Amino acid sequence: MTHIYAEVIGDPIAHSKSPLIHGFWLKALGIDGDYRAMHVAPDGLGDYFAARRADPAWRGCNITIPHKLTALDHVEDRGGVRGTIGAINLALVVEDGALIGTNTDVGGFYAPIADLDLADAPVTVIGAGGAARAVLFALSRIGVGPVTVLNRNVLKAAALLSTFGLKGQALPLGAPLPAASLLVNTSALGMAGQPPLVVDLSPLPEHALVYDLVYAPLETPLLAAARARDLDTVDGLEMLIGQAALAFELLFGTAPPRERDDELRALLGG
Ligand code: NAP
């Protein structure tokens, strides 16, 4: 088989953990392929896709900030992502040679909570950026109960509830949390270099699960507070590895060795 490769594109991109994840799986499976980080500025997106499309060894690319919306203009939207999630995290060369856009963040977010019975359950989401779109889309498909979205910019939170047809309320950051079965932080708060996310978890019931999408650091102040209250938690690496696994199978045609997740987490600092 010829040497094949895929990439992750973004601006900035040096911090991305995707090359480590995909590189670990490629090596584990003995696939003759590469997965690299590629810096692409917003005005270079068209040239990037034009150059890569001419290269038969290129299988596609993951897409991260700030290209998740604009990359849709450069791919075929066969799954109707524009009218639903509104953002892609993967451009993929398919069998007929077309370049299609898709989103594996939704499946990556959903996998760790797939066993929970969230039908009609109240859910709280913090943040209303790109990651929130994937989360709210997944919640709209699960059929959860009222969704409260807290965000610095409340108008963005209200707009997302409407976009995804979710019943609920938009509140400013700092408003007391309502009781909810699931609390998800999709904001950048708690990330290295950002202020911590300070919330009072006492309104959450004992069965509540706290899910933080932030993965650097892995043990965020939010997760520490949830553990101190004995609540179940899901950290950001679970979604990061989950979305990467779905992308890997699409890019390289075989499922990654998830039985080696512990080794991979250790490599990623978790
Ligand atoms: P984004 O589109 O830039 O959105 C950032 C969000 O954080 C917005 O809600 C923004 O509020 C809020 N925010 C940023 N700085 C803030 C501040 N100083 N005070 C209050 N709110 C602030 O980013 P994103 O793509 O959604 O990513 C958000 C986080 O999720 C990042 O930590 C990212 O690493 C993580 N993430 C993880 C995964 C995973 O697989 N685990 C996947 C995607 C993203 P405003 O709307 O008011 O600006």
Residues whose N, C-alpha, C, O or C-beta is under 5 A from the ligand:
A	BS01	NAP	G127 A128 G129 G130 A131 A132 N151 R152 N153 K156 T186 S187 A188 L189 M191 L213 V214 Y215 G236 L237 M239 L240
